Amino acid sequence: MTRSRSPAGPRLAAAALAPGALAAAALLAAALAVGASAALPASAVAAGSAPGAGAPPAPGALREAFRNRYVGKPAPSFVLKDLKGRPARLSDYRGKIVLLNFWFSGCGPCRMETPDLMQLHGLYKEKGLAVLGINLDAVMIPQEQGRMLKAFLSEFPVPYPVLLGDAKVYQDYGGVPVQPISFLLDRDGVVVRLFWGAFPGAAYDRAIRPYLAGRGERPPAPGP
C-alpha cells in the first residue's frame, strides 16, 4: 500500500460503543460469551435500552467475547440484495478468500478505510480475494432511506459488491457492536481473522496475503 497512515493499530469507529449504547453492550457481551444464537435488536443496541444490564464491559472483553463466538467457525450464511436488487449469497464465494466489511454511510472511520479496501480489491481480485461491503444503513439509519448511501457511493465509487444488510444479517453477526467491523474468511468459509474497527490498508494486506498464497493457518475454534 502506498498511502501513508499515522496510526499503526486499529481505529475505533466513532459510532462504536457510544455512551447510550454501553448498557446494551453489556448484555451483548454476556450473550456472546455463552454463544447465544440471537443478538440484541438493532433498536436496543442503538438506544442502549437493554433492561437490567449491569456495568458495561471493558472494550477488550467485548472484543474477546466476539472473537470467541466467530473466529475458527463457519461464517453465518446470508442472502442479501446488491445495489441492483439481485440476490447475492455468501455461498457464491466459496473457494475464495472473502473479506466481509460491515459499515454504514454515517460512520467516519468507515469512510477512512474505504479507499484502502478499494485498493485491496484492485490488487487481489484476480488472485482469489472477494471484498464484500455489507451496508447497514437500512438497520442503523433507516430514516435516511438510502440517501446517505447514494451520496457515499458518489464520493467513493466502490468497485466491489455492496450488499444491503438487513436485520437478520445484523443479528447473525452479533449486532455489529462496532462499525466498521470486518471478517476474513478462508476458502472454506471459516472466519480466520476479525478486524475490530477500522484498520490501515497495510494491516489488511499482511493478513490477506498468506491465505491467498495457501500458507494461512486456520485458528482453532475457541472452546466453550
C-alpha positions as CSV (number, residue, x, y, z in Angstrom):
1,M,0.0,0.0,0.0
2,T,1.3,3.4,-0.9
3,R,-0.9,5.6,1.2
4,S,0.6,6.9,4.4
5,R,-1.2,6.3,7.6
6,S,-0.1,7.5,11.0
7,P,-1.7,5.0,13.4
8,A,-0.3,1.5,13.4
9,G,-3.2,-0.2,15.0
10,P,-7.0,-0.2,14.6
11,R,-9.0,3.0,14.6
12,L,-12.2,2.6,16.6
13,A,-15.3,3.9,14.9
14,A,-16.9,7.0,16.3
15,A,-20.2,5.0,16.4
16,A,-18.7,2.1,18.3
17,L,-20.0,1.8,21.9
18,A,-21.3,5.3,22.1
19,P,-22.3,6.3,25.7
20,G,-26.0,5.5,25.0
21,A,-25.1,2.0,23.8
22,L,-22.9,0.9,26.7
23,A,-25.8,-0.7,28.7
24,A,-26.8,-2.7,25.6
25,A,-23.2,-3.7,25.0
26,A,-23.1,-5.3,28.5
27,L,-26.0,-7.5,27.6
28,L,-24.5,-8.2,24.2
29,A,-21.2,-9.3,25.8
30,A,-23.0,-11.7,28.0
31,A,-24.9,-13.2,25.1
32,L,-21.8,-13.6,23.0
33,A,-19.9,-15.2,25.9
34,V,-22.5,-18.0,26.1
35,G,-22.7,-18.4,22.3
36,A,-26.3,-17.1,22.1
37,S,-27.8,-17.5,18.6
38,A,-29.5,-14.1,18.5
39,A,-28.1,-10.7,19.1
40,L,-29.8,-7.7,20.5
41,P,-32.3,-6.0,18.4
42,A,-30.9,-3.0,16.5
43,S,-33.1,-0.7,18.5
44,A,-31.6,-1.9,21.8
45,V,-28.0,-1.5,20.6
46,A,-28.7,1.9,19.1
47,A,-30.6,3.3,22.1
48,G,-28.9,1.5,24.9
49,S,-32.3,0.3,26.1
50,A,-31.4,-3.2,27.3
51,P,-33.3,-3.8,30.5
52,G,-31.4,-4.9,33.6
53,A,-28.0,-4.5,32.1
54,G,-25.2,-4.1,34.6
55,A,-21.9,-2.3,34.4
56,P,-20.6,-2.1,30.8
57,P,-17.8,-4.5,30.0
58,A,-14.3,-3.3,29.1
59,P,-14.0,-2.9,25.3
60,G,-11.3,-5.7,25.3
61,A,-13.7,-8.1,27.0
62,L,-16.4,-7.4,24.5
63,R,-14.0,-7.9,21.6
64,E,-12.7,-11.1,23.0
65,A,-16.2,-12.5,23.5
66,F,-17.0,-11.6,19.9
67,R,-13.8,-13.3,18.7
68,N,-14.6,-16.4,20.7
69,R,-18.0,-16.6,19.0
70,Y,-16.9,-16.3,15.4
71,V,-13.2,-17.0,14.8
72,G,-12.4,-20.6,13.8
73,K,-16.0,-21.2,12.9
74,P,-18.0,-21.1,9.7
75,A,-19.3,-17.6,8.9
76,P,-23.1,-17.3,9.2
77,S,-24.7,-17.7,5.8
78,F,-26.8,-15.0,4.2
79,V,-28.7,-14.0,1.1
80,L,-28.7,-10.2,0.6
81,K,-29.6,-7.9,-2.3
82,D,-27.0,-5.9,-4.1
83,L,-27.5,-2.4,-5.3
84,K,-29.4,-3.5,-8.4
85,G,-31.7,-5.7,-6.4
86,R,-30.1,-9.0,-7.3
87,P,-29.7,-11.7,-4.7
88,A,-26.2,-12.5,-3.5
89,R,-25.3,-15.4,-1.3
90,L,-22.2,-15.9,0.8
91,S,-22.0,-19.4,-0.5
92,D,-21.5,-18.0,-4.0
93,Y,-18.0,-17.0,-2.9
94,R,-16.9,-20.4,-1.5
95,G,-13.4,-21.1,-2.8
96,K,-12.3,-17.5,-2.5
97,I,-10.7,-15.6,0.3
98,V,-13.5,-13.3,1.5
99,L,-13.3,-10.0,3.4
100,L,-16.7,-9.1,4.8
101,N,-16.7,-5.4,5.7
102,F,-19.7,-4.2,7.7
103,W,-20.2,-0.4,7.6
104,F,-22.8,2.4,7.3
105,S,-22.7,5.6,5.5
106,G,-22.6,7.9,8.6
107,C,-19.5,6.2,10.0
108,G,-16.4,8.4,9.8
109,P,-13.8,5.5,10.2
110,C,-15.7,3.5,7.6
111,R,-15.1,6.4,5.1
112,M,-11.4,6.5,6.1
113,E,-10.7,2.8,5.3
114,T,-12.8,2.6,2.1
115,P,-10.1,3.8,-0.3
116,D,-7.8,1.1,1.1
117,L,-10.4,-1.6,0.6
118,M,-10.9,-0.4,-2.9
119,Q,-7.2,-0.7,-3.5
120,L,-7.1,-4.2,-2.0
121,H,-9.9,-5.2,-4.3
122,G,-7.9,-4.0,-7.3
123,L,-4.7,-5.7,-6.2
124,Y,-6.0,-9.1,-5.4
125,K,-9.4,-9.7,-7.1
126,E,-7.6,-11.8,-9.8
127,K,-5.8,-13.8,-7.1
128,G,-8.8,-15.0,-5.3
129,L,-9.9,-12.2,-3.0
130,A,-13.5,-11.1,-2.8
131,V,-14.2,-7.9,-0.8
132,L,-17.9,-7.6,0.1
133,G,-19.2,-4.4,1.6
134,I,-22.3,-5.1,3.9
135,N,-24.0,-1.7,4.2
136,L,-26.1,-1.3,7.3
137,D,-27.9,1.9,6.6
138,A,-31.3,0.2,6.5
139,V,-30.7,-1.1,10.0
140,M,-28.8,1.8,11.6
141,I,-30.1,4.9,9.9
142,P,-33.4,3.8,8.2
143,Q,-34.7,7.3,8.3
144,E,-32.3,8.3,5.6
145,Q,-34.0,5.9,3.1
146,G,-30.8,5.3,1.2
147,R,-29.9,9.0,0.7
148,M,-26.6,8.9,2.6
149,L,-25.6,5.6,0.8
150,K,-26.2,7.2,-2.5
151,A,-24.0,10.2,-1.5
152,F,-21.3,7.9,-0.1
153,L,-21.1,5.9,-3.3
154,S,-21.0,9.1,-5.3
155,E,-17.9,10.1,-3.4
156,F,-16.4,6.6,-3.3
157,P,-17.1,4.7,-6.5
158,V,-16.7,1.3,-4.7
159,P,-15.8,-1.3,-7.4
160,Y,-16.5,-4.4,-5.2
161,P,-20.1,-5.7,-4.4
162,V,-22.0,-3.6,-1.9
163,L,-24.8,-5.7,-0.3
164,L,-27.7,-4.2,1.6
165,G,-27.7,-5.6,5.1
166,D,-30.9,-6.4,6.9
167,A,-32.0,-7.2,10.5
168,K,-31.2,-10.9,10.1
169,V,-27.6,-10.5,9.0
170,Y,-27.1,-7.8,11.6
171,Q,-28.3,-10.2,14.3
172,D,-26.4,-13.2,12.9
173,Y,-23.2,-11.2,13.1
174,G,-23.6,-10.3,16.7
175,G,-25.4,-7.0,16.4
176,V,-22.3,-5.5,14.8
177,P,-21.2,-3.7,18.0
178,V,-18.5,-1.6,16.3
179,Q,-18.5,0.0,12.8
180,P,-16.7,-0.9,10.7
181,I,-16.0,-4.5,11.6
182,S,-14.6,-7.0,9.1
183,F,-14.3,-10.8,9.0
184,L,-11.7,-12.5,6.9
185,L,-12.9,-15.9,5.6
186,D,-10.7,-18.7,4.2
187,R,-11.6,-20.6,1.1
188,D,-13.9,-22.9,3.1
189,G,-15.9,-20.0,4.5
190,V,-14.4,-20.2,8.0
191,V,-13.6,-17.0,9.9
192,V,-9.8,-16.8,10.3
193,R,-9.4,-13.2,11.4
194,L,-11.6,-10.4,13.0
195,F,-10.8,-6.7,12.4
196,W,-12.4,-4.8,15.2
197,G,-12.8,-1.2,14.0
198,A,-11.1,0.5,11.1
199,F,-7.5,-0.6,10.0
200,P,-5.0,0.8,7.6
201,G,-4.7,-1.0,4.3
202,A,-1.3,-2.4,5.2
203,A,-2.8,-4.4,8.1
204,Y,-5.4,-6.0,5.8
205,D,-2.7,-6.7,3.2
206,R,-0.5,-8.5,5.7
207,A,-3.4,-10.6,6.9
208,I,-4.8,-11.5,3.5
209,R,-1.6,-12.4,1.5
210,P,-0.8,-15.7,3.3
211,Y,-4.3,-17.0,2.7
212,L,-4.1,-16.1,-1.0
213,A,-0.8,-18.0,-1.2
214,G,-2.2,-21.0,0.6
215,R,0.0,-20.5,3.7
216,G,-2.5,-19.1,6.1
217,E,-3.3,-21.1,9.1
218,R,-6.8,-21.6,10.4
219,P,-7.1,-20.8,14.1
220,P,-8.7,-23.4,16.3
221,A,-12.3,-22.7,17.3
222,P,-12.3,-21.5,20.9
223,G,-13.7,-23.9,23.4
224,P,-17.0,-23.3,25.3
